[in-house]
């Protein structure tokens, strides 16, 4: 596994390092909160969770999520809800700037 990357948040009392794995866990939980969406678990994409996270030199993030959408749900609506929930979670919990959340719908599933 590659070396873990960290995002640094600097405040008046010092710095906080947030590991890439923490960001991936935040994303996983944010996707799970969206009705009709589930991560696809694509192997080789950030610990097999169906998430690819890119952190640039200015600690801004771009996210790619591979998801399944429940049958009889609007693919577009579910994807938009995932984008919004992931962005909100990362910005509020980790204080990072989110450049984009790209969604690849790779399957449809029945509950």
Phi and psi in radians as a Rosetta constraint file:
Dihedral C 1 N 2 CA 2 C 2 CIRCULARHARMONIC -1.204 0.35
Dihedral N 2 CA 2 C 2 N 3 CIRCULARHARMONIC 2.839 0.35
Dihedral C 2 N 3 CA 3 C 3 CIRCULARHARMONIC -1.083 0.35
Dihedral N 3 CA 3 C 3 N 4 CIRCULARHARMONIC 2.383 0.35
Dihedral C 3 N 4 CA 4 C 4 CIRCULARHARMONIC -1.236 0.35
Dihedral N 4 CA 4 C 4 N 5 CIRCULARHARMONIC 2.341 0.35
Dihedral C 4 N 5 CA 5 C 5 CIRCULARHARMONIC -1.713 0.35
Dihedral N 5 CA 5 C 5 N 6 CIRCULARHARMONIC 2.604 0.35
Dihedral C 5 N 6 CA 6 C 6 CIRCULARHARMONIC -2.118 0.35
Dihedral N 6 CA 6 C 6 N 7 CIRCULARHARMONIC 2.625 0.35
Dihedral C 6 N 7 CA 7 C 7 CIRCULARHARMONIC -1.845 0.35
Dihedral N 7 CA 7 C 7 N 8 CIRCULARHARMONIC 2.391 0.35
Dihedral C 7 N 8 CA 8 C 8 CIRCULARHARMONIC -1.849 0.35
Dihedral N 8 CA 8 C 8 N 9 CIRCULARHARMONIC 2.196 0.35
Dihedral C 8 N 9 CA 9 C 9 CIRCULARHARMONIC -1.947 0.35
Dihedral N 9 CA 9 C 9 N 10 CIRCULARHARMONIC 2.068 0.35
Dihedral C 9 N 10 CA 10 C 10 CIRCULARHARMONIC -1.804 0.35
Dihedral N 10 CA 10 C 10 N 11 CIRCULARHARMONIC 2.272 0.35
Dihedral C 10 N 11 CA 11 C 11 CIRCULARHARMONIC -2.190 0.35
Dihedral N 11 CA 11 C 11 N 12 CIRCULARHARMONIC -3.055 0.35
Dihedral C 11 N 12 CA 12 C 12 CIRCULARHARMONIC -1.246 0.35
Dihedral N 12 CA 12 C 12 N 13 CIRCULARHARMONIC -0.361 0.35
Dihedral C 12 N 13 CA 13 C 13 CIRCULARHARMONIC -1.756 0.35
Dihedral N 13 CA 13 C 13 N 14 CIRCULARHARMONIC 0.048 0.35
Dihedral C 13 N 14 CA 14 C 14 CIRCULARHARMONIC 2.387 0.35
Dihedral N 14 CA 14 C 14 N 15 CIRCULARHARMONIC -2.831 0.35
Dihedral C 14 N 15 CA 15 C 15 CIRCULARHARMONIC -1.989 0.35
Dihedral N 15 CA 15 C 15 N 16 CIRCULARHARMONIC 2.652 0.35
Dihedral C 15 N 16 CA 16 C 16 CIRCULARHARMONIC -2.148 0.35
Dihedral N 16 CA 16 C 16 N 17 CIRCULARHARMONIC 2.217 0.35
Dihedral C 16 N 17 CA 17 C 17 CIRCULARHARMONIC -1.737 0.35
Dihedral N 17 CA 17 C 17 N 18 CIRCULARHARMONIC 2.230 0.35
Dihedral C 17 N 18 CA 18 C 18 CIRCULARHARMONIC -1.993 0.35
Dihedral N 18 CA 18 C 18 N 19 CIRCULARHARMONIC 2.076 0.35
Dihedral C 18 N 19 CA 19 C 19 CIRCULARHARMONIC -1.255 0.35
Dihedral N 19 CA 19 C 19 N 20 CIRCULARHARMONIC 2.610 0.35
Dihedral C 19 N 20 CA 20 C 20 CIRCULARHARMONIC -0.952 0.35
Dihedral N 20 CA 20 C 20 N 21 CIRCULARHARMONIC -0.672 0.35
Dihedral C 20 N 21 CA 21 C 21 CIRCULARHARMONIC -1.082 0.35
Dihedral N 21 CA 21 C 21 N 22 CIRCULARHARMONIC -0.604 0.35
Dihedral C 21 N 22 CA 22 C 22 CIRCULARHARMONIC -1.139 0.35
Dihedral N 22 CA 22 C 22 N 23 CIRCULARHARMONIC -0.750 0.35
Dihedral C 22 N 23 CA 23 C 23 CIRCULARHARMONIC -1.081 0.35
Dihedral N 23 CA 23 C 23 N 24 CIRCULARHARMONIC -0.715 0.35
Dihedral C 23 N 24 CA 24 C 24 CIRCULARHARMONIC -1.099 0.35
Dihedral N 24 CA 24 C 24 N 25 CIRCULARHARMONIC -0.688 0.35
Dihedral C 24 N 25 CA 25 C 25 CIRCULARHARMONIC -1.162 0.35
Dihedral N 25 CA 25 C 25 N 26 CIRCULARHARMONIC -0.681 0.35
Dihedral C 25 N 26 CA 26 C 26 CIRCULARHARMONIC -1.058 0.35
Dihedral N 26 CA 26 C 26 N 27 CIRCULARHARMONIC -0.779 0.35
Dihedral C 26 N 27 CA 27 C 27 CIRCULARHARMONIC -1.087 0.35
Dihedral N 27 CA 27 C 27 N 28 CIRCULARHARMONIC -0.785 0.35
Dihedral C 27 N 28 CA 28 C 28 CIRCULARHARMONIC -1.004 0.35
Dihedral N 28 CA 28 C 28 N 29 CIRCULARHARMONIC -0.797 0.35
Dihedral C 28 N 29 CA 29 C 29 CIRCULARHARMONIC -1.177 0.35
Dihedral N 29 CA 29 C 29 N 30 CIRCULARHARMONIC -0.646 0.35
Dihedral C 29 N 30 CA 30 C 30 CIRCULARHARMONIC -1.143 0.35
Dihedral N 30 CA 30 C 30 N 31 CIRCULARHARMONIC -0.698 0.35
Dihedral C 30 N 31 CA 31 C 31 CIRCULARHARMONIC -1.158 0.35
Dihedral N 31 CA 31 C 31 N 32 CIRCULARHARMONIC -0.721 0.35
Dihedral C 31 N 32 CA 32 C 32 CIRCULARHARMONIC -1.094 0.35
Dihedral N 32 CA 32 C 32 N 33 CIRCULARHARMONIC -0.449 0.35
Dihedral C 32 N 33 CA 33 C 33 CIRCULARHARMONIC -1.294 0.35
Dihedral N 33 CA 33 C 33 N 34 CIRCULARHARMONIC -0.302 0.35
Dihedral C 33 N 34 CA 34 C 34 CIRCULARHARMONIC -1.490 0.35
Dihedral N 34 CA 34 C 34 N 35 CIRCULARHARMONIC 2.139 0.35
Dihedral C 34 N 35 CA 35 C 35 CIRCULARHARMONIC -1.121 0.35
Dihedral N 35 CA 35 C 35 N 36 CIRCULARHARMONIC 2.262 0.35
Dihedral C 35 N 36 CA 36 C 36 CIRCULARHARMONIC 1.591 0.35
Dihedral N 36 CA 36 C 36 N 37 CIRCULARHARMONIC 0.023 0.35
Dihedral C 36 N 37 CA 37 C 37 CIRCULARHARMONIC -2.113 0.35
Dihedral N 37 CA 37 C 37 N 38 CIRCULARHARMONIC 2.537 0.35
Dihedral C 37 N 38 CA 38 C 38 CIRCULARHARMONIC -2.601 0.35
Dihedral N 38 CA 38 C 38 N 39 CIRCULARHARMONIC 2.441 0.35
Dihedral C 38 N 39 CA 39 C 39 CIRCULARHARMONIC -1.125 0.35
Dihedral N 39 CA 39 C 39 N 40 CIRCULARHARMONIC 2.539 0.35
Dihedral C 39 N 40 CA 40 C 40 CIRCULARHARMONIC -1.504 0.35
Dihedral N 40 CA 40 C 40 N 41 CIRCULARHARMONIC -0.278 0.35
Dihedral C 40 N 41 CA 41 C 41 CIRCULARHARMONIC 1.186 0.35
Dihedral N 41 CA 41 C 41 N 42 CIRCULARHARMONIC 0.754 0.35
Dihedral C 41 N 42 CA 42 C 42 CIRCULARHARMONIC -1.129 0.35
Dihedral N 42 CA 42 C 42 N 43 CIRCULARHARMONIC 2.160 0.35
Dihedral C 42 N 43 CA 43 C 43 CIRCULARHARMONIC -1.074 0.35
Dihedral N 43 CA 43 C 43 N 44 CIRCULARHARMONIC 2.471 0.35
Dihedral C 43 N 44 CA 44 C 44 CIRCULARHARMONIC 1.491 0.35
Dihedral N 44 CA 44 C 44 N 45 CIRCULARHARMONIC -0.064 0.35
Dihedral C 44 N 45 CA 45 C 45 CIRCULARHARMONIC -1.852 0.35
Dihedral N 45 CA 45 C 45 N 46 CIRCULARHARMONIC 1.830 0.35
Dihedral C 45 N 46 CA 46 C 46 CIRCULARHARMONIC 0.655 0.35
Dihedral N 46 CA 46 C 46 N 47 CIRCULARHARMONIC 1.336 0.35
Dihedral C 46 N 47 CA 47 C 47 CIRCULARHARMONIC 1.138 0.35
Dihedral N 47 CA 47 C 47 N 48 CIRCULARHARMONIC 0.440 0.35
Dihedral C 47 N 48 CA 48 C 48 CIRCULARHARMONIC 1.229 0.35
Dihedral N 48 CA 48 C 48 N 49 CIRCULARHARMONIC 0.298 0.35
Dihedral C 48 N 49 CA 49 C 49 CIRCULARHARMONIC -1.583 0.35
Dihedral N 49 CA 49 C 49 N 50 CIRCULARHARMONIC -0.057 0.35
Dihedral C 49 N 50 CA 50 C 50 CIRCULARHARMONIC 1.440 0.35
Dihedral N 50 CA 50 C 50 N 51 CIRCULARHARMONIC 0.461 0.35
Dihedral C 50 N 51 CA 51 C 51 CIRCULARHARMONIC -2.273 0.35
Dihedral N 51 CA 51 C 51 N 52 CIRCULARHARMONIC 2.305 0.35
Dihedral C 51 N 52 CA 52 C 52 CIRCULARHARMONIC -2.066 0.35
Dihedral N 52 CA 52 C 52 N 53 CIRCULARHARMONIC 2.171 0.35
Dihedral C 52 N 53 CA 53 C 53 CIRCULARHARMONIC -2.047 0.35
Dihedral N 53 CA 53 C 53 N 54 CIRCULARHARMONIC 2.246 0.35
Dihedral C 53 N 54 CA 54 C 54 CIRCULARHARMONIC -2.075 0.35
Dihedral N 54 CA 54 C 54 N 55 CIRCULARHARMONIC 2.246 0.35
Dihedral C 54 N 55 CA 55 C 55 CIRCULARHARMONIC -2.014 0.35
Dihedral N 55 CA 55 C 55 N 56 CIRCULARHARMONIC 2.161 0.35
Dihedral C 55 N 56 CA 56 C 56 CIRCULARHARMONIC -1.528 0.35
Dihedral N 56 CA 56 C 56 N 57 CIRCULARHARMONIC -3.112 0.35
Dihedral C 56 N 57 CA 57 C 57 CIRCULARHARMONIC -1.167 0.35
Dihedral N 57 CA 57 C 57 N 58 CIRCULARHARMONIC -0.301 0.35
Dihedral C 57 N 58 CA 58 C 58 CIRCULARHARMONIC -1.790 0.35
Dihedral N 58 CA 58 C 58 N 59 CIRCULARHARMONIC 0.323 0.35
Dihedral C 58 N 59 CA 59 C 59 CIRCULARHARMONIC 1.066 0.35
Dihedral N 59 CA 59 C 59 N 60 CIRCULARHARMONIC 0.532 0.35
Dihedral C 59 N 60 CA 60 C 60 CIRCULARHARMONIC -1.679 0.35
Dihedral N 60 CA 60 C 60 N 61 CIRCULARHARMONIC 2.579 0.35
Dihedral C 60 N 61 CA 61 C 61 CIRCULARHARMONIC -2.058 0.35
Dihedral N 61 CA 61 C 61 N 62 CIRCULARHARMONIC 2.579 0.35
Dihedral C 61 N 62 CA 62 C 62 CIRCULARHARMONIC -2.171 0.35
Dihedral N 62 CA 62 C 62 N 63 CIRCULARHARMONIC 2.352 0.35
Dihedral C 62 N 63 CA 63 C 63 CIRCULARHARMONIC -2.083 0.35
Dihedral N 63 CA 63 C 63 N 64 CIRCULARHARMONIC 2.458 0.35
Dihedral C 63 N 64 CA 64 C 64 CIRCULARHARMONIC -2.195 0.35
Dihedral N 64 CA 64 C 64 N 65 CIRCULARHARMONIC 2.171 0.35
Dihedral C 64 N 65 CA 65 C 65 CIRCULARHARMONIC -2.012 0.35
Dihedral N 65 CA 65 C 65 N 66 CIRCULARHARMONIC 2.327 0.35
Dihedral C 65 N 66 CA 66 C 66 CIRCULARHARMONIC -1.791 0.35
Dihedral N 66 CA 66 C 66 N 67 CIRCULARHARMONIC 2.023 0.35
Dihedral C 66 N 67 CA 67 C 67 CIRCULARHARMONIC -2.223 0.35
Dihedral N 67 CA 67 C 67 N 68 CIRCULARHARMONIC 2.790 0.35
Dihedral C 67 N 68 CA 68 C 68 CIRCULARHARMONIC -1.860 0.35
Dihedral N 68 CA 68 C 68 N 69 CIRCULARHARMONIC 2.531 0.35
Dihedral C 68 N 69 CA 69 C 69 CIRCULARHARMONIC -1.990 0.35
Dihedral N 69 CA 69 C 69 N 70 CIRCULARHARMONIC 2.410 0.35
Dihedral C 69 N 70 CA 70 C 70 CIRCULARHARMONIC -1.137 0.35
Dihedral N 70 CA 70 C 70 N 71 CIRCULARHARMONIC 2.507 0.35
Dihedral C 70 N 71 CA 71 C 71 CIRCULARHARMONIC -1.005 0.35
Dihedral N 71 CA 71 C 71 N 72 CIRCULARHARMONIC 2.504 0.35
Dihedral C 71 N 72 CA 72 C 72 CIRCULARHARMONIC 1.243 0.35
Dihedral N 72 CA 72 C 72 N 73 CIRCULARHARMONIC 0.261 0.35
Dihedral C 72 N 73 CA 73 C 73 CIRCULARHARMONIC -1.845 0.35
Dihedral N 73 CA 73 C 73 N 74 CIRCULARHARMONIC 2.631 0.35
Dihedral C 73 N 74 CA 74 C 74 CIRCULARHARMONIC -1.290 0.35
Dihedral N 74 CA 74 C 74 N 75 CIRCULARHARMONIC 2.070 0.35
Dihedral C 74 N 75 CA 75 C 75 CIRCULARHARMONIC -1.033 0.35
Dihedral N 75 CA 75 C 75 N 76 CIRCULARHARMONIC -0.773 0.35
Dihedral C 75 N 76 CA 76 C 76 CIRCULARHARMONIC -1.142 0.35
Dihedral N 76 CA 76 C 76 N 77 CIRCULARHARMONIC -0.759 0.35
Dihedral C 76 N 77 CA 77 C 77 CIRCULARHARMONIC -1.159 0.35
Dihedral N 77 CA 77 C 77 N 78 CIRCULARHARMONIC -0.753 0.35
Dihedral C 77 N 78 CA 78 C 78 CIRCULARHARMONIC -1.112 0.35
Dihedral N 78 CA 78 C 78 N 79 CIRCULARHARMONIC -0.785 0.35
Dihedral C 78 N 79 CA 79 C 79 CIRCULARHARMONIC -1.066 0.35
Dihedral N 79 CA 79 C 79 N 80 CIRCULARHARMONIC -0.743 0.35
Dihedral C 79 N 80 CA 80 C 80 CIRCULARHARMONIC -1.120 0.35
Dihedral N 80 CA 80 C 80 N 81 CIRCULARHARMONIC -0.684 0.35
Dihedral C 80 N 81 CA 81 C 81 CIRCULARHARMONIC -1.146 0.35
Dihedral N 81 CA 81 C 81 N 82 CIRCULARHARMONIC -0.667 0.35
Dihedral C 81 N 82 CA 82 C 82 CIRCULARHARMONIC -1.112 0.35
Dihedral N 82 CA 82 C 82 N 83 CIRCULARHARMONIC -0.803 0.35
Dihedral C 82 N 83 CA 83 C 83 CIRCULARHARMONIC -0.993 0.35
Dihedral N 83 CA 83 C 83 N 84 CIRCULARHARMONIC -0.825 0.35
Dihedral C 83 N 84 CA 84 C 84 CIRCULARHARMONIC -1.143 0.35
Dihedral N 84 CA 84 C 84 N 85 CIRCULARHARMONIC -0.785 0.35
Dihedral C 84 N 85 CA 85 C 85 CIRCULARHARMONIC -1.168 0.35
Dihedral N 85 CA 85 C 85 N 86 CIRCULARHARMONIC -0.714 0.35
Dihedral C 85 N 86 CA 86 C 86 CIRCULARHARMONIC -1.141 0.35
Dihedral N 86 CA 86 C 86 N 87 CIRCULARHARMONIC -0.788 0.35
Dihedral C 86 N 87 CA 87 C 87 CIRCULARHARMONIC -1.048 0.35
Dihedral N 87 CA 87 C 87 N 88 CIRCULARHARMONIC -0.853 0.35
Dihedral C 87 N 88 CA 88 C 88 CIRCULARHARMONIC -1.067 0.35
Dihedral N 88 CA 88 C 88 N 89 CIRCULARHARMONIC -0.773 0.35
Dihedral C 88 N 89 CA 89 C 89 CIRCULARHARMONIC -1.098 0.35
Dihedral N 89 CA 89 C 89 N 90 CIRCULARHARMONIC -0.812 0.35
Dihedral C 89 N 90 CA 90 C 90 CIRCULARHARMONIC -1.140 0.35
Dihedral N 90 CA 90 C 90 N 91 CIRCULARHARMONIC -0.745 0.35
Dihedral C 90 N 91 CA 91 C 91 CIRCULARHARMONIC -1.182 0.35
Dihedral N 91 CA 91 C 91 N 92 CIRCULARHARMONIC -0.725 0.35
Dihedral C 91 N 92 CA 92 C 92 CIRCULARHARMONIC -1.389 0.35
Dihedral N 92 CA 92 C 92 N 93 CIRCULARHARMONIC -0.660 0.35
Dihedral C 92 N 93 CA 93 C 93 CIRCULARHARMONIC -1.480 0.35
Dihedral N 93 CA 93 C 93 N 94 CIRCULARHARMONIC -0.656 0.35
Dihedral C 93 N 94 CA 94 C 94 CIRCULARHARMONIC -1.945 0.35
Dihedral N 94 CA 94 C 94 N 95 CIRCULARHARMONIC -0.172 0.35
Dihedral C 94 N 95 CA 95 C 95 CIRCULARHARMONIC 1.175 0.35
Dihedral N 95 CA 95 C 95 N 96 CIRCULARHARMONIC 0.464 0.35
Dihedral C 95 N 96 CA 96 C 96 CIRCULARHARMONIC -1.675 0.35
Dihedral N 96 CA 96 C 96 N 97 CIRCULARHARMONIC 2.740 0.35
Dihedral C 96 N 97 CA 97 C 97 CIRCULARHARMONIC -1.541 0.35
Dihedral N 97 CA 97 C 97 N 98 CIRCULARHARMONIC 2.183 0.35
Dihedral C 97 N 98 CA 98 C 98 CIRCULARHARMONIC -1.750 0.35
Dihedral N 98 CA 98 C 98 N 99 CIRCULARHARMONIC 2.023 0.35
Dihedral C 98 N 99 CA 99 C 99 CIRCULARHARMONIC -1.359 0.35
Dihedral N 99 CA 99 C 99 N 100 CIRCULARHARMONIC -0.552 0.35
Dihedral C 99 N 100 CA 100 C 100 CIRCULARHARMONIC -3.082 0.35
Dihedral N 100 CA 100 C 100 N 101 CIRCULARHARMONIC 2.665 0.35
Dihedral C 100 N 101 CA 101 C 101 CIRCULARHARMONIC -2.197 0.35
Dihedral N 101 CA 101 C 101 N 102 CIRCULARHARMONIC 1.862 0.35
Dihedral C 101 N 102 CA 102 C 102 CIRCULARHARMONIC -1.714 0.35
Dihedral N 102 CA 102 C 102 N 103 CIRCULARHARMONIC 2.340 0.35
Dihedral C 102 N 103 CA 103 C 103 CIRCULARHARMONIC -2.001 0.35
Dihedral N 103 CA 103 C 103 N 104 CIRCULARHARMONIC 2.287 0.35
Dihedral C 103 N 104 CA 104 C 104 CIRCULARHARMONIC -2.018 0.35
Dihedral N 104 CA 104 C 104 N 105 CIRCULARHARMONIC 1.988 0.35
Dihedral C 104 N 105 CA 105 C 105 CIRCULARHARMONIC -1.496 0.35
Dihedral N 105 CA 105 C 105 N 106 CIRCULARHARMONIC 2.004 0.35
Dihedral C 105 N 106 CA 106 C 106 CIRCULARHARMONIC -1.927 0.35
Dihedral N 106 CA 106 C 106 N 107 CIRCULARHARMONIC -0.011 0.35
Dihedral C 106 N 107 CA 107 C 107 CIRCULARHARMONIC -2.980 0.35
Dihedral N 107 CA 107 C 107 N 108 CIRCULARHARMONIC 2.885 0.35
Dihedral C 107 N 108 CA 108 C 108 CIRCULARHARMONIC -2.168 0.35
Dihedral N 108 CA 108 C 108 N 109 CIRCULARHARMONIC 2.383 0.35
Dihedral C 108 N 109 CA 109 C 109 CIRCULARHARMONIC -2.314 0.35
Dihedral N 109 CA 109 C 109 N 110 CIRCULARHARMONIC 2.734 0.35
Dihedral C 109 N 110 CA 110 C 110 CIRCULARHARMONIC -1.744 0.35
Dihedral N 110 CA 110 C 110 N 111 CIRCULARHARMONIC 2.552 0.35
